[in-house]
């Protein structure tokens, strides 16, 4: 019992002295690490040091994440992809646009674009969406979702022909600008008229 109390004190002290937010104690990986250590005999085990944590273990984790991303990307062609874009402001008051690819039951963060100093016109939004669609693969994208701002709606309309160039006649492009009643389905035949 005394050992458990002493361990609790050491853990608490590490949080206090390192200014670690209290909600970090809810981190699943931290909890899993403690459960693993408590249930296995690891005599002489030393926690990873500064260099091991920032070099070798970080590289290994990056490889693990890349493997997970490859698995997610492998279903894009069969399940098709929805691109979600949303603007927000970070704690430093920089305007950012987040881009996320959703396919099947999985979502993958693609990038956060810093728009500081840029005027977010419909052309600017369209260019950003086009670059993300190219990254994902035009043939994989069937839907784009943004917020309801006029520049985002205009950007969406500007990319419909861009996506349509690879859409087959049996597919539709769905564009949503934030509100369910504003869903618009663009069959291939309508897109051809839109392009003229």
Order of alpha helices (4+ residues) and beta strands (2+ residues): alpha-alpha-alpha-alpha-alpha-beta-beta-beta-alpha-beta-alpha-beta-beta-alpha
